[in-house]
């Protein structure tokens, strides 16, 4: 499964297979071989990243809650369309 990561100053893709990052853009090459949960957490917490899961069908629902069209992070950091929740 491919994921789009937007950290404000860069937007790039990460490929995850079996819970491990297997491919990444050069800016995130350090993530290859690491657990996807760790990498996603890093980008959400340290870079205020927005992570969107992608498929052949396009954007998928958030795997955490099935309500948002974005990876809503830790339910409180980012909401739909990247809007901060208060």
Phi and psi restraints in degrees (range 20) as a CNS / XPLOR table:
assign (resid 1 and name C) (resid 2 and name N)
       (resid 2 and name CA) (resid 2 and name C) 1.0 -96.1 20.0 2
assign (resid 2 and name N) (resid 2 and name CA)
       (resid 2 and name C) (resid 3 and name N) 1.0 146.0 20.0 2
assign (resid 2 and name C) (resid 3 and name N)
       (resid 3 and name CA) (resid 3 and name C) 1.0 -128.2 20.0 2
assign (resid 3 and name N) (resid 3 and name CA)
       (resid 3 and name C) (resid 4 and name N) 1.0 139.7 20.0 2
assign (resid 3 and name C) (resid 4 and name N)
       (resid 4 and name CA) (resid 4 and name C) 1.0 -97.8 20.0 2
assign (resid 4 and name N) (resid 4 and name CA)
       (resid 4 and name C) (resid 5 and name N) 1.0 131.6 20.0 2
assign (resid 4 and name C) (resid 5 and name N)
       (resid 5 and name CA) (resid 5 and name C) 1.0 -117.8 20.0 2
assign (resid 5 and name N) (resid 5 and name CA)
       (resid 5 and name C) (resid 6 and name N) 1.0 126.7 20.0 2
assign (resid 5 and name C) (resid 6 and name N)
       (resid 6 and name CA) (resid 6 and name C) 1.0 -119.0 20.0 2
assign (resid 6 and name N) (resid 6 and name CA)
       (resid 6 and name C) (resid 7 and name N) 1.0 115.9 20.0 2
assign (resid 6 and name C) (resid 7 and name N)
       (resid 7 and name CA) (resid 7 and name C) 1.0 -114.4 20.0 2
assign (resid 7 and name N) (resid 7 and name CA)
       (resid 7 and name C) (resid 8 and name N) 1.0 23.1 20.0 2
assign (resid 7 and name C) (resid 8 and name N)
       (resid 8 and name CA) (resid 8 and name C) 1.0 91.2 20.0 2
assign (resid 8 and name N) (resid 8 and name CA)
       (resid 8 and name C) (resid 9 and name N) 1.0 -57.4 20.0 2
assign (resid 8 and name C) (resid 9 and name N)
       (resid 9 and name CA) (resid 9 and name C) 1.0 -98.6 20.0 2
assign (resid 9 and name N) (resid 9 and name CA)
       (resid 9 and name C) (resid 10 and name N) 1.0 -2.4 20.0 2
assign (resid 9 and name C) (resid 10 and name N)
       (resid 10 and name CA) (resid 10 and name C) 1.0 -156.9 20.0 2
assign (resid 10 and name N) (resid 10 and name CA)
       (resid 10 and name C) (resid 11 and name N) 1.0 149.3 20.0 2
assign (resid 10 and name C) (resid 11 and name N)
       (resid 11 and name CA) (resid 11 and name C) 1.0 -133.7 20.0 2
assign (resid 11 and name N) (resid 11 and name CA)
       (resid 11 and name C) (resid 12 and name N) 1.0 130.3 20.0 2
assign (resid 11 and name C) (resid 12 and name N)
       (resid 12 and name CA) (resid 12 and name C) 1.0 -156.0 20.0 2
assign (resid 12 and name N) (resid 12 and name CA)
       (resid 12 and name C) (resid 13 and name N) 1.0 170.9 20.0 2
assign (resid 12 and name C) (resid 13 and name N)
       (resid 13 and name CA) (resid 13 and name C) 1.0 -107.8 20.0 2
assign (resid 13 and name N) (resid 13 and name CA)
       (resid 13 and name C) (resid 14 and name N) 1.0 151.8 20.0 2
assign (resid 13 and name C) (resid 14 and name N)
       (resid 14 and name CA) (resid 14 and name C) 1.0 -130.4 20.0 2
assign (resid 14 and name N) (resid 14 and name CA)
       (resid 14 and name C) (resid 15 and name N) 1.0 134.0 20.0 2
assign (resid 14 and name C) (resid 15 and name N)
       (resid 15 and name CA) (resid 15 and name C) 1.0 -102.9 20.0 2
assign (resid 15 and name N) (resid 15 and name CA)
       (resid 15 and name C) (resid 16 and name N) 1.0 128.9 20.0 2
assign (resid 15 and name C) (resid 16 and name N)
       (resid 16 and name CA) (resid 16 and name C) 1.0 -120.6 20.0 2
assign (resid 16 and name N) (resid 16 and name CA)
       (resid 16 and name C) (resid 17 and name N) 1.0 128.7 20.0 2
assign (resid 16 and name C) (resid 17 and name N)
       (resid 17 and name CA) (resid 17 and name C) 1.0 -133.1 20.0 2
assign (resid 17 and name N) (resid 17 and name CA)
       (resid 17 and name C) (resid 18 and name N) 1.0 126.4 20.0 2
assign (resid 17 and name C) (resid 18 and name N)
       (resid 18 and name CA) (resid 18 and name C) 1.0 60.4 20.0 2
assign (resid 18 and name N) (resid 18 and name CA)
       (resid 18 and name C) (resid 19 and name N) 1.0 31.3 20.0 2
assign (resid 18 and name C) (resid 19 and name N)
       (resid 19 and name CA) (resid 19 and name C) 1.0 80.1 20.0 2
assign (resid 19 and name N) (resid 19 and name CA)
       (resid 19 and name C) (resid 20 and name N) 1.0 5.4 20.0 2
assign (resid 19 and name C) (resid 20 and name N)
       (resid 20 and name CA) (resid 20 and name C) 1.0 -119.2 20.0 2
assign (resid 20 and name N) (resid 20 and name CA)
       (resid 20 and name C) (resid 21 and name N) 1.0 138.5 20.0 2
assign (resid 20 and name C) (resid 21 and name N)
       (resid 21 and name CA) (resid 21 and name C) 1.0 -72.1 20.0 2
assign (resid 21 and name N) (resid 21 and name CA)
       (resid 21 and name C) (resid 22 and name N) 1.0 121.8 20.0 2
assign (resid 21 and name C) (resid 22 and name N)
       (resid 22 and name CA) (resid 22 and name C) 1.0 -110.5 20.0 2
assign (resid 22 and name N) (resid 22 and name CA)
       (resid 22 and name C) (resid 23 and name N) 1.0 -14.8 20.0 2
assign (resid 22 and name C) (resid 23 and name N)
       (resid 23 and name CA) (resid 23 and name C) 1.0 -153.5 20.0 2
assign (resid 23 and name N) (resid 23 and name CA)
       (resid 23 and name C) (resid 24 and name N) 1.0 146.8 20.0 2
assign (resid 23 and name C) (resid 24 and name N)
       (resid 24 and name CA) (resid 24 and name C) 1.0 -159.2 20.0 2
assign (resid 24 and name N) (resid 24 and name CA)
       (resid 24 and name C) (resid 25 and name N) 1.0 156.8 20.0 2
assign (resid 24 and name C) (resid 25 and name N)
       (resid 25 and name CA) (resid 25 and name C) 1.0 -66.1 20.0 2
assign (resid 25 and name N) (resid 25 and name CA)
       (resid 25 and name C) (resid 26 and name N) 1.0 158.3 20.0 2
assign (resid 25 and name C) (resid 26 and name N)
       (resid 26 and name CA) (resid 26 and name C) 1.0 -52.5 20.0 2
assign (resid 26 and name N) (resid 26 and name CA)
       (resid 26 and name C) (resid 27 and name N) 1.0 -34.6 20.0 2
assign (resid 26 and name C) (resid 27 and name N)
       (resid 27 and name CA) (resid 27 and name C) 1.0 -64.3 20.0 2
assign (resid 27 and name N) (resid 27 and name CA)
       (resid 27 and name C) (resid 28 and name N) 1.0 -22.5 20.0 2
assign (resid 27 and name C) (resid 28 and name N)
       (resid 28 and name CA) (resid 28 and name C) 1.0 -121.1 20.0 2
assign (resid 28 and name N) (resid 28 and name CA)
       (resid 28 and name C) (resid 29 and name N) 1.0 23.5 20.0 2
assign (resid 28 and name C) (resid 29 and name N)
       (resid 29 and name CA) (resid 29 and name C) 1.0 -59.6 20.0 2
assign (resid 29 and name N) (resid 29 and name CA)
       (resid 29 and name C) (resid 30 and name N) 1.0 -26.5 20.0 2
assign (resid 29 and name C) (resid 30 and name N)
       (resid 30 and name CA) (resid 30 and name C) 1.0 -61.3 20.0 2
assign (resid 30 and name N) (resid 30 and name CA)
       (resid 30 and name C) (resid 31 and name N) 1.0 -21.9 20.0 2
assign (resid 30 and name C) (resid 31 and name N)
       (resid 31 and name CA) (resid 31 and name C) 1.0 -80.0 20.0 2
assign (resid 31 and name N) (resid 31 and name CA)
       (resid 31 and name C) (resid 32 and name N) 1.0 -17.2 20.0 2
assign (resid 31 and name C) (resid 32 and name N)
       (resid 32 and name CA) (resid 32 and name C) 1.0 -61.2 20.0 2
assign (resid 32 and name N) (resid 32 and name CA)
       (resid 32 and name C) (resid 33 and name N) 1.0 128.6 20.0 2
assign (resid 32 and name C) (resid 33 and name N)
       (resid 33 and name CA) (resid 33 and name C) 1.0 92.3 20.0 2
assign (resid 33 and name N) (resid 33 and name CA)
       (resid 33 and name C) (resid 34 and name N) 1.0 -8.1 20.0 2
assign (resid 33 and name C) (resid 34 and name N)
       (resid 34 and name CA) (resid 34 and name C) 1.0 -95.1 20.0 2
assign (resid 34 and name N) (resid 34 and name CA)
       (resid 34 and name C) (resid 35 and name N) 1.0 159.2 20.0 2
assign (resid 34 and name C) (resid 35 and name N)
       (resid 35 and name CA) (resid 35 and name C) 1.0 -65.2 20.0 2
assign (resid 35 and name N) (resid 35 and name CA)
       (resid 35 and name C) (resid 36 and name N) 1.0 135.0 20.0 2
assign (resid 35 and name C) (resid 36 and name N)
       (resid 36 and name CA) (resid 36 and name C) 1.0 -60.2 20.0 2
assign (resid 36 and name N) (resid 36 and name CA)
       (resid 36 and name C) (resid 37 and name N) 1.0 -38.9 20.0 2
assign (resid 36 and name C) (resid 37 and name N)
       (resid 37 and name CA) (resid 37 and name C) 1.0 -58.7 20.0 2
assign (resid 37 and name N) (resid 37 and name CA)
       (resid 37 and name C) (resid 38 and name N) 1.0 -41.7 20.0 2
assign (resid 37 and name C) (resid 38 and name N)
       (resid 38 and name CA) (resid 38 and name C) 1.0 -65.0 20.0 2
assign (resid 38 and name N) (resid 38 and name CA)
       (resid 38 and name C) (resid 39 and name N) 1.0 -46.2 20.0 2
assign (resid 38 and name C) (resid 39 and name N)
       (resid 39 and name CA) (resid 39 and name C) 1.0 -64.6 20.0 2
assign (resid 39 and name N) (resid 39 and name CA)
       (resid 39 and name C) (resid 40 and name N) 1.0 -45.5 20.0 2
assign (resid 39 and name C) (resid 40 and name N)
       (resid 40 and name CA) (resid 40 and name C) 1.0 -62.1 20.0 2
assign (resid 40 and name N) (resid 40 and name CA)
       (resid 40 and name C) (resid 41 and name N) 1.0 -42.9 20.0 2
assign (resid 40 and name C) (resid 41 and name N)
       (resid 41 and name CA) (resid 41 and name C) 1.0 -60.6 20.0 2
assign (resid 41 and name N) (resid 41 and name CA)
       (resid 41 and name C) (resid 42 and name N) 1.0 -42.8 20.0 2
assign (resid 41 and name C) (resid 42 and name N)
       (resid 42 and name CA) (resid 42 and name C) 1.0 -58.1 20.0 2
assign (resid 42 and name N) (resid 42 and name CA)
       (resid 42 and name C) (resid 43 and name N) 1.0 -50.8 20.0 2
assign (resid 42 and name C) (resid 43 and name N)
       (resid 43 and name CA) (resid 43 and name C) 1.0 -66.4 20.0 2
assign (resid 43 and name N) (resid 43 and name CA)
       (resid 43 and name C) (resid 44 and name N) 1.0 -35.9 20.0 2
assign (resid 43 and name C) (resid 44 and name N)
       (resid 44 and name CA) (resid 44 and name C) 1.0 -69.8 20.0 2
assign (resid 44 and name N) (resid 44 and name CA)
       (resid 44 and name C) (resid 45 and name N) 1.0 -47.0 20.0 2
assign (resid 44 and name C) (resid 45 and name N)
       (resid 45 and name CA) (resid 45 and name C) 1.0 -78.5 20.0 2
assign (resid 45 and name N) (resid 45 and name CA)
       (resid 45 and name C) (resid 46 and name N) 1.0 -43.1 20.0 2
assign (resid 45 and name C) (resid 46 and name N)
       (resid 46 and name CA) (resid 46 and name C) 1.0 -93.3 20.0 2
assign (resid 46 and name N) (resid 46 and name CA)
       (resid 46 and name C) (resid 47 and name N) 1.0 -24.7 20.0 2
assign (resid 46 and name C) (resid 47 and name N)
       (resid 47 and name CA) (resid 47 and name C) 1.0 -121.5 20.0 2
assign (resid 47 and name N) (resid 47 and name CA)
       (resid 47 and name C) (resid 48 and name N) 1.0 6.6 20.0 2
assign (resid 47 and name C) (resid 48 and name N)
       (resid 48 and name CA) (resid 48 and name C) 1.0 50.8 20.0 2
assign (resid 48 and name N) (resid 48 and name CA)
       (resid 48 and name C) (resid 49 and name N) 1.0 41.2 20.0 2
assign (resid 48 and name C) (resid 49 and name N)
       (resid 49 and name CA) (resid 49 and name C) 1.0 -72.9 20.0 2
assign (resid 49 and name N) (resid 49 and name CA)
       (resid 49 and name C) (resid 50 and name N) 1.0 151.3 20.0 2
assign (resid 49 and name C) (resid 50 and name N)
       (resid 50 and name CA) (resid 50 and name C) 1.0 -112.3 20.0 2
assign (resid 50 and name N) (resid 50 and name CA)
       (resid 50 and name C) (resid 51 and name N) 1.0 126.4 20.0 2
assign (resid 50 and name C) (resid 51 and name N)
       (resid 51 and name CA) (resid 51 and name C) 1.0 -118.6 20.0 2
assign (resid 51 and name N) (resid 51 and name CA)
       (resid 51 and name C) (resid 52 and name N) 1.0 126.6 20.0 2
assign (resid 51 and name C) (resid 52 and name N)
       (resid 52 and name CA) (resid 52 and name C) 1.0 -119.5 20.0 2
assign (resid 52 and name N) (resid 52 and name CA)
       (resid 52 and name C) (resid 53 and name N) 1.0 127.0 20.0 2
assign (resid 52 and name C) (resid 53 and name N)
       (resid 53 and name CA) (resid 53 and name C) 1.0 -81.9 20.0 2
assign (resid 53 and name N) (resid 53 and name CA)
       (resid 53 and name C) (resid 54 and name N) 1.0 137.5 20.0 2
assign (resid 53 and name C) (resid 54 and name N)
       (resid 54 and name CA) (resid 54 and name C) 1.0 -119.5 20.0 2
assign (resid 54 and name N) (resid 54 and name CA)
       (resid 54 and name C) (resid 55 and name N) 1.0 157.4 20.0 2
assign (resid 54 and name C) (resid 55 and name N)
       (resid 55 and name CA) (resid 55 and name C) 1.0 -150.7 20.0 2
assign (resid 55 and name N) (resid 55 and name CA)
       (resid 55 and name C) (resid 56 and name N) 1.0 -177.7 20.0 2
assign (resid 55 and name C) (resid 56 and name N)
       (resid 56 and name CA) (resid 56 and name C) 1.0 -62.4 20.0 2
assign (resid 56 and name N) (resid 56 and name CA)
       (resid 56 and name C) (resid 57 and name N) 1.0 -24.8 20.0 2
assign (resid 56 and name C) (resid 57 and name N)
       (resid 57 and name CA) (resid 57 and name C) 1.0 -85.0 20.0 2
assign (resid 57 and name N) (resid 57 and name CA)
       (resid 57 and name C) (resid 58 and name N) 1.0 -9.8 20.0 2
assign (resid 57 and name C) (resid 58 and name N)
       (resid 58 and name CA) (resid 58 and name C) 1.0 110.4 20.0 2
assign (resid 58 and name N) (resid 58 and name CA)
       (resid 58 and name C) (resid 59 and name N) 1.0 -151.9 20.0 2
assign (resid 58 and name C) (resid 59 and name N)
       (resid 59 and name CA) (resid 59 and name C) 1.0 -67.7 20.0 2
assign (resid 59 and name N) (resid 59 and name CA)
       (resid 59 and name C) (resid 60 and name N) 1.0 135.4 20.0 2
assign (resid 59 and name C) (resid 60 and name N)
       (resid 60 and name CA) (resid 60 and name C) 1.0 -105.7 20.0 2
assign (resid 60 and name N) (resid 60 and name CA)
       (resid 60 and name C) (resid 61 and name N) 1.0 166.7 20.0 2
assign (resid 60 and name C) (resid 61 and name N)
       (resid 61 and name CA) (resid 61 and name C) 1.0 -71.8 20.0 2
assign (resid 61 and name N) (resid 61 and name CA)
       (resid 61 and name C) (resid 62 and name N) 1.0 155.8 20.0 2
assign (resid 61 and name C) (resid 62 and name N)
       (resid 62 and name CA) (resid 62 and name C) 1.0 -57.0 20.0 2
assign (resid 62 and name N) (resid 62 and name CA)
       (resid 62 and name C) (resid 63 and name N) 1.0 130.4 20.0 2
assign (resid 62 and name C) (resid 63 and name N)
       (resid 63 and name CA) (resid 63 and name C) 1.0 -68.6 20.0 2
assign (resid 63 and name N) (resid 63 and name CA)
       (resid 63 and name C) (resid 64 and name N) 1.0 -17.4 20.0 2
assign (resid 63 and name C) (resid 64 and name N)
       (resid 64 and name CA) (resid 64 and name C) 1.0 -80.9 20.0 2
assign (resid 64 and name N) (resid 64 and name CA)
       (resid 64 and name C) (resid 65 and name N) 1.0 -40.8 20.0 2
assign (resid 64 and name C) (resid 65 and name N)
       (resid 65 and name CA) (resid 65 and name C) 1.0 -131.2 20.0 2
assign (resid 65 and name N) (resid 65 and name CA)
       (resid 65 and name C) (resid 66 and name N) 1.0 -10.6 20.0 2
assign (resid 65 and name C) (resid 66 and name N)
       (resid 66 and name CA) (resid 66 and name C) 1.0 60.9 20.0 2
assign (resid 66 and name N) (resid 66 and name CA)
       (resid 66 and name C) (resid 67 and name N) 1.0 22.2 20.0 2
assign (resid 66 and name C) (resid 67 and name N)
       (resid 67 and name CA) (resid 67 and name C) 1.0 -110.0 20.0 2
assign (resid 67 and name N) (resid 67 and name CA)
       (resid 67 and name C) (resid 68 and name N) 1.0 -37.2 20.0 2
assign (resid 67 and name C) (resid 68 and name N)
       (resid 68 and name CA) (resid 68 and name C) 1.0 -95.6 20.0 2
assign (resid 68 and name N) (resid 68 and name CA)
       (resid 68 and name C) (resid 69 and name N) 1.0 160.5 20.0 2
assign (resid 68 and name C) (resid 69 and name N)
       (resid 69 and name CA) (resid 69 and name C) 1.0 -96.4 20.0 2
assign (resid 69 and name N) (resid 69 and name CA)
       (resid 69 and name C) (resid 70 and name N) 1.0 8.2 20.0 2
assign (resid 69 and name C) (resid 70 and name N)
       (resid 70 and name CA) (resid 70 and name C) 1.0 -123.4 20.0 2
assign (resid 70 and name N) (resid 70 and name CA)
       (resid 70 and name C) (resid 71 and name N) 1.0 160.9 20.0 2
assign (resid 70 and name C) (resid 71 and name N)
       (resid 71 and name CA) (resid 71 and name C) 1.0 -70.0 20.0 2
assign (resid 71 and name N) (resid 71 and name CA)
       (resid 71 and name C) (resid 72 and name N) 1.0 100.9 20.0 2
assign (resid 71 and name C) (resid 72 and name N)
       (resid 72 and name CA) (resid 72 and name C) 1.0 -78.2 20.0 2
assign (resid 72 and name N) (resid 72 and name CA)
       (resid 72 and name C) (resid 73 and name N) 1.0 9.3 20.0 2
assign (resid 72 and name C) (resid 73 and name N)
       (resid 73 and name CA) (resid 73 and name C) 1.0 71.1 20.0 2
assign (resid 73 and name N) (resid 73 and name CA)
       (resid 73 and name C) (resid 74 and name N) 1.0 -129.6 20.0 2
assign (resid 73 and name C) (resid 74 and name N)
       (resid 74 and name CA) (resid 74 and name C) 1.0 -99.6 20.0 2
assign (resid 74 and name N) (resid 74 and name CA)
       (resid 74 and name C) (resid 75 and name N) 1.0 28.8 20.0 2
assign (resid 74 and name C) (resid 75 and name N)
       (resid 75 and name CA) (resid 75 and name C) 1.0 50.5 20.0 2
assign (resid 75 and name N) (resid 75 and name CA)
       (resid 75 and name C) (resid 76 and name N) 1.0 73.5 20.0 2
assign (resid 75 and name C) (resid 76 and name N)
       (resid 76 and name CA) (resid 76 and name C) 1.0 151.7 20.0 2
assign (resid 76 and name N) (resid 76 and name CA)
       (resid 76 and name C) (resid 77 and name N) 1.0 -24.7 20.0 2
assign (resid 76 and name C) (resid 77 and name N)
       (resid 77 and name CA) (resid 77 and name C) 1.0 -81.5 20.0 2
assign (resid 77 and name N) (resid 77 and name CA)
       (resid 77 and name C) (resid 78 and name N) 1.0 -48.6 20.0 2
assign (resid 77 and name C) (resid 78 and name N)
       (resid 78 and name CA) (resid 78 and name C) 1.0 -136.6 20.0 2
assign (resid 78 and name N) (resid 78 and name CA)
       (resid 78 and name C) (resid 79 and name N) 1.0 139.7 20.0 2
assign (resid 78 and name C) (resid 79 and name N)
       (resid 79 and name CA) (resid 79 and name C) 1.0 -107.3 20.0 2
assign (resid 79 and name N) (resid 79 and name CA)
       (resid 79 and name C) (resid 80 and name N) 1.0 -164.6 20.0 2
assign (resid 79 and name C) (resid 80 and name N)
       (resid 80 and name CA) (resid 80 and name C) 1.0 -57.3 20.0 2
assign (resid 80 and name N) (resid 80 and name CA)
       (resid 80 and name C) (resid 81 and name N) 1.0 141.8 20.0 2
assign (resid 80 and name C) (resid 81 and name N)
       (resid 81 and name CA) (resid 81 and name C) 1.0 57.0 20.0 2
assign (resid 81 and name N) (resid 81 and name CA)
       (resid 81 and name C) (resid 82 and name N) 1.0 25.7 20.0 2
assign (resid 81 and name C) (resid 82 and name N)
       (resid 82 and name CA) (resid 82 and name C) 1.0 77.4 20.0 2
assign (resid 82 and name N) (resid 82 and name CA)
       (resid 82 and name C) (resid 83 and name N) 1.0 11.2 20.0 2
assign (resid 82 and name C) (resid 83 and name N)
       (resid 83 and name CA) (resid 83 and name C) 1.0 -77.0 20.0 2
assign (resid 83 and name N) (resid 83 and name CA)
       (resid 83 and name C) (resid 84 and name N) 1.0 131.1 20.0 2
assign (resid 83 and name C) (resid 84 and name N)
       (resid 84 and name CA) (resid 84 and name C) 1.0 -66.6 20.0 2
assign (resid 84 and name N) (resid 84 and name CA)
       (resid 84 and name C) (resid 85 and name N) 1.0 139.5 20.0 2
assign (resid 84 and name C) (resid 85 and name N)
       (resid 85 and name CA) (resid 85 and name C) 1.0 -92.9 20.0 2
assign (resid 85 and name N) (resid 85 and name CA)
       (resid 85 and name C) (resid 86 and name N) 1.0 143.7 20.0 2
